[in-house]
Amino acid sequence: MAVPRLSNIQSMRRLMESKKDKKEEVNECNVPTLAEMCSSYVAKSLFRNKIRWRKLTDLAFEFRFFSKELNIPKPIQSVLRDSMENVLCEAKRWDAKHLEMFIEPAKSKRRALPKSELLRTFYSELVWKKHSCEIDDIATCSHLIEKECKNWPLMQFQFACLYAKVDLIYDDWKFDNYRLSCFRKQVGDHPVYDFWLTMMSTIDKDRSFFGSSQRLPNQKVAQCFLFAIRNGYLQLVQYIWDHLSDRDREAIGLIEWRNMCYRARDGQAISFLCEHLCRMNALGTCRIAWGAFFDAFQHLIHDEKSDNLERNQYRRKFEFLLKHCCPILRSRLVKHSHFRLICDAFRYNEQDIFFLLLNNMNQEDIASAREHIDRIFDRNKTKTGDRLRRNLMRRQQTIQ
């Protein structure tokens, strides 16, 4: 007896339901746990209440002993301590990112406090992402422009230039010619502000300023682009990137790519550059990034004299680079030097690094890495090595 065929409508419904189920499974993996949500909320609340006008180093010293004074179990203390460290690291990242927005005067004209200390007044107004220990830089910039810097035109102009808020920059009522001339005298030596002030004064912006017929890009464009890449201003990078040719993108992007990998600070900017540079020159991008990856990896495995704090810094750096690099670069780094990273993690029984690399490998890479690991296991059979090898085989069978 022939099986009746489903109608096209029913088959389409089942196809849409299967797609929804897959999307829900992917979204469930990204949902933070209840412990992470609670610990991040407590850490952010403590940061807002205790920071005030203080320095981040003073607050870090106080956070060391804060969790010990609480009468809570030790596992909860360790989770809370990790959240406090993540909040402080994120605040330091935001502070280091915005330190370069100021121009320090000469020694004869210096004040009692440098201009960069003005950032301390904004610590309590930082906008944090929901259920995580990360700062939303764009929302923080908009909040500071609208609320904290409402009567401070120069600071509004500086934030607008750094985050490429074109509508605000070209607002003639807010920034008229008189104010722009004053801004040039005050901050005209900065590459970002000089870039915007010069482009606003040119009539034909696209042709004369971003001229693609020239062999090399405009010097002011190149300096501003390098500054944006170096300090992780993704919006400014995207704005200039859209106006440059592929030759200029690759030339300027690869200059600063190595420093970005060693700094490991601005995740969104690294992801953006990694994705676009790998499309143009995947081999050169991988060769440059390999040094930063292997440097952090070696400090985790071979540096026995380092304390736990230093090891955590290198571990956080290694996880950061793996998280924010594109799939093309991640696959090339895992395969580099005959799967050097995962083989060394297996050889020295570094379980955390082994599982971290294993979770970032596809099925083909796992099958190739298993051949190298089997050779190492045949020469030195240990219980820990057997357990890691079994996890590798289980991962190979279950991955899709």
C-alpha positions in Angstrom: 0.0 0.0 0.0 1.4 3.3 -1.0 2.2 5.8 1.8 0.3 9.1 1.3 2.5 12.1 0.7 2.3 15.1 2.9 1.1 18.3 1.3 3.5 21.1 0.6 2.0 23.2 3.5 2.6 20.4 6.1 6.1 19.8 4.9 6.9 23.5 5.1 5.5 23.7 8.6 7.7 20.8 9.8 10.7 22.4 8.2 10.0 25.7 9.9 9.5 23.9 13.3 12.8 22.1 12.9 14.6 25.4 12.2 13.0 27.0 15.2 14.1 24.1 17.4 17.7 24.5 16.2 17.6 28.2 16.9 16.3 27.6 20.4 19.1 25.1 21.1 21.7 27.6 19.9 20.2 30.4 22.0 20.0 28.2 25.1 23.8 27.6 24.9 24.3 31.4 25.1 22.0 32.0 28.1 24.0 32.5 31.3 23.4 30.4 34.3 21.7 31.7 37.4 25.0 31.7 39.3 26.6 33.9 36.7 23.7 36.3 36.6 23.7 36.7 40.4 27.4 37.0 40.8 27.6 39.6 37.9 24.8 41.6 39.5 26.4 41.6 42.9 29.8 42.6 41.5 28.4 45.4 39.4 26.4 46.8 42.3 29.5 46.7 44.6 31.5 48.5 41.9 28.9 51.3 41.5 28.6 51.8 45.3 32.3 51.8 46.2 34.0 53.4 43.2 32.9 57.1 43.6 36.0 59.2 42.8 38.5 56.5 43.7 41.1 54.9 41.6 40.7 51.3 40.3 43.8 50.2 42.1 42.4 51.2 45.4 39.1 49.4 44.7 41.0 46.3 43.6 42.9 46.2 46.9 39.6 46.5 48.8 38.0 43.7 46.8 40.7 41.3 47.8 39.5 41.1 51.4 35.8 41.9 50.8 34.7 38.3 50.0 36.6 36.9 53.0 34.7 39.1 55.4 31.4 37.7 54.2 30.0 34.7 56.0 29.3 32.7 52.9 30.6 29.3 51.7 34.0 29.2 50.0 32.6 28.0 46.6 30.4 31.1 46.5 33.3 33.3 47.6 35.4 32.0 44.7 32.6 32.7 42.2 32.1 36.2 43.6 35.8 36.9 43.6 36.0 35.9 39.9 33.1 38.2 39.1 34.8 41.1 40.9 38.0 40.5 39.0 36.1 40.5 35.7 34.3 43.7 36.5 37.6 45.4 37.4 39.3 44.1 34.3 36.4 45.5 32.2 36.7 48.9 33.9 40.4 48.9 33.3 39.8 48.1 29.6 37.4 51.0 29.3 39.8 53.3 31.1 42.8 52.3 29.0 40.7 52.6 25.8 39.7 56.2 26.5 42.9 57.5 28.0 44.2 58.3 24.6 41.3 60.7 23.8 43.0 63.5 25.8 46.0 65.5 24.7 48.4 66.2 27.6 49.9 69.7 27.6 53.6 70.5 27.9 55.4 70.1 31.2 55.3 73.9 31.8 51.5 74.0 31.4 50.6 70.8 33.3 48.0 70.9 36.0 48.1 69.2 39.4 46.1 66.3 37.9 46.4 65.1 34.2 43.4 65.5 32.0 43.0 61.7 31.8 41.9 61.7 35.5 38.6 63.1 34.2 37.6 59.6 33.4 37.3 58.8 37.1 34.2 61.0 37.2 32.5 58.7 34.7 33.1 55.4 36.5 29.7 55.4 38.3 27.9 56.2 35.1 29.1 53.3 33.0 26.4 51.3 31.3 26.8 47.6 31.8 25.4 44.8 29.6 22.6 42.8 31.1 23.6 39.6 32.9 27.3 39.9 32.2 30.4 41.7 33.4 30.9 43.7 30.2 30.5 47.4 29.5 28.4 48.6 26.6 30.7 51.2 25.1 28.1 52.6 22.6 25.4 53.0 25.2 27.9 54.5 27.7 29.0 57.0 25.1 25.4 58.0 24.3 24.6 58.3 28.0 27.6 60.5 28.7 26.9 62.8 25.8 23.3 63.3 26.7 23.5 63.4 30.5 27.0 63.9 32.0 28.5 66.1 29.3 25.3 68.0 28.5 27.0 71.4 29.1 30.4 70.3 28.0 30.6 70.8 24.2 34.3 69.8 23.8 33.8 66.5 25.6 30.7 65.8 23.5 32.6 66.5 20.3 35.4 64.2 21.4 33.1 61.3 22.2 31.2 61.9 18.9 34.4 61.8 16.9 35.7 58.6 18.6 32.5 56.7 18.0 31.8 58.2 14.5 28.4 59.8 15.4 28.1 61.5 12.1 24.7 63.1 12.8 26.0 64.8 15.9 29.3 65.9 14.4 27.6 67.6 11.4 25.0 69.3 13.7 25.6 73.0 12.7 23.4 74.2 15.6 25.5 72.4 18.2 28.9 72.7 16.6 29.1 75.9 14.6 32.2 77.3 12.8 33.2 79.4 15.9 33.2 76.3 18.1 35.0 74.2 15.5 37.8 76.8 15.3 38.1 76.7 19.1 38.2 72.9 19.0 41.0 72.9 16.5 43.1 75.1 18.7 42.5 72.9 21.7 42.5 69.3 20.3 43.7 69.8 16.7 46.9 67.9 17.3 45.0 64.7 18.0 44.8 62.4 14.9 41.0 61.6 15.3 39.9 65.2 15.8 42.2 66.5 13.1 40.7 63.9 10.7 37.1 65.0 11.4 37.9 68.7 11.4 39.8 68.5 8.1 37.1 66.4 6.4 34.4 68.8 7.6 36.3 71.6 5.9 36.6 69.8 2.6 33.8 70.3 0.1 34.2 67.0 -1.9 34.8 64.6 1.0 34.9 61.2 -0.8 37.1 62.1 -3.7 39.7 64.4 -2.3 39.9 63.0 1.2 39.5 59.2 0.6 41.1 59.3 -2.9 41.5 55.8 -4.2 43.5 56.9 -7.2 46.5 57.6 -5.1 49.1 55.0 -4.4 49.1 55.6 -0.7 46.1 56.8 1.4 45.9 60.2 2.9 48.3 60.6 5.9 45.5 61.9 8.1 43.2 59.0 7.2 46.0 56.5 7.8 46.9 58.0 11.2 43.2 58.1 12.3 42.6 54.6 11.1 45.7 53.2 13.0 44.6 55.0 16.1 41.1 53.5 15.9 42.5 50.0 15.4 45.0 50.4 18.1 42.5 51.5 20.7 39.5 49.4 19.6 37.1 52.1 18.4 35.0 49.7 16.1 32.5 52.3 14.9 35.3 54.6 13.6 37.2 51.6 12.1 34.0 50.6 10.2 33.4 54.2 9.0 36.9 54.5 7.5 37.0 50.9 6.3 34.0 51.5 4.0 35.7 54.4 2.3 39.1 52.7 1.7 40.2 50.4 -1.1 41.2 46.8 -0.5 44.8 47.6 -1.0 44.8 50.2 1.7 42.7 48.1 4.0 45.2 45.2 3.9 48.3 47.4 4.2 47.1 49.4 7.2 45.2 46.6 8.9 48.2 44.2 8.9 50.4 46.9 10.4 48.5 47.0 13.6 47.2 43.4 13.7 50.2 42.0 15.6 49.9 44.6 18.3 46.2 44.0 18.7 46.7 40.2 19.2 49.4 40.8 21.9 47.2 43.5 23.6 44.1 41.3 23.5 41.8 44.0 24.8 39.1 45.0 22.3 37.1 41.9 21.2 34.7 43.5 18.7 37.5 45.3 16.8 39.6 42.1 16.7 36.6 40.1 15.4 35.9 42.7 12.7 39.5 42.9 11.5 40.1 39.2 11.7 37.1 38.4 9.6 37.9 40.9 6.8 41.7 40.4 6.8 41.3 36.6 6.6 39.2 37.1 3.4 42.0 39.1 1.8 45.1 37.3 3.2 44.4 34.4 5.5 48.0 33.1 5.5 49.6 36.4 6.5 47.0 37.0 9.2 47.6 33.6 10.7 51.4 34.0 10.7 51.1 37.3 12.5 48.6 36.0 15.1 50.4 32.8 15.8 53.1 34.6 17.9 50.5 36.0 20.3 48.7 32.7 20.6 51.8 30.7 21.2 53.3 33.2 23.7 50.2 33.0 25.9 50.2 29.2 25.5 53.8 28.8 26.5 53.4 30.9 29.7 50.5 28.7 30.7 52.4 25.4 30.3 56.2 26.1 30.8 56.3 29.1 33.2 56.3 27.3 36.6 57.6 30.3 38.5 54.6 32.5 37.8 51.9 32.9 40.4 48.2 32.2 40.0 47.4 35.8 39.2 49.8 35.9 36.3 48.7 32.5 35.0 45.0 33.7 35.2 46.0 36.7 33.1 47.6 34.5 30.4 44.7 32.1 30.6 42.2 34.9 30.1 44.2 36.2 27.2 44.3 32.8 25.5 40.6 32.3 25.9 39.9 35.8 24.7 41.9 35.3 21.5 40.2 32.0 20.8 36.8 33.5 21.4 37.1 36.5 19.1 39.0 35.2 16.2 37.1 34.1 13.1 36.5 30.4 12.2 39.1 30.6 9.4 41.8 31.8 11.7 40.8 29.5 14.5 41.1 26.5 12.3 44.5 27.6 10.9 45.9 28.2 14.4 44.7 24.8 15.7 46.4 23.1 12.7 49.6 25.2 12.9 52.8 23.2 13.3 51.0 19.8 13.1 48.5 20.6 15.9 51.2 21.9 18.2 48.8 23.5 20.7 46.5 20.6 21.5 49.4 18.1 21.3 51.4 20.1 23.9 48.3 20.4 26.1 48.0 16.6 25.9 51.7 16.0 26.5 51.8 18.2 29.7 48.4 17.1 31.0 46.9 20.6 30.8 43.2 19.5 31.0 41.6 23.0 30.9 43.5 24.1 27.8 42.9 20.7 26.1 39.2 20.9 26.6 39.1 24.6 25.5 40.9 23.7 22.3 38.8 20.6 21.8 35.6 22.7 22.0 36.9 25.1 19.3 37.7 22.4 16.7 35.5 21.0 13.9 35.1 17.3 13.0 37.9 17.3 10.4 40.4 18.9 12.7 39.6 16.5 15.5 40.1 13.5 13.2 43.5 14.8 12.1 44.6 15.8 15.7 43.7 12.3 17.0 46.4 10.7 14.8 49.1 12.9 16.4 47.7 12.3 19.9 47.6 8.6 19.4 51.3 8.6 18.6 52.1 10.5 21.8 49.9 8.2 23.8 51.6 5.1 22.4 55.0 6.4 23.6 53.8 7.4 27.1 50.6 5.8 28.4 49.2 7.5 31.5 45.9 7.5 33.2 45.4 11.2 32.6 46.4 10.8 28.9 43.9 7.9 28.6 41.1 10.1 30.0 41.9 13.0 27.7 42.1 10.6 24.7 38.7 9.1 25.5 37.2 12.6 25.7 38.7 13.3 22.3 37.1 10.2 20.9 33.8 11.0 22.5 33.9 14.5 21.1 34.7 13.1 17.6 31.7 10.8 17.7 29.2 13.4 19.0 30.2 16.5 17.0 28.0 17.4 14.1 
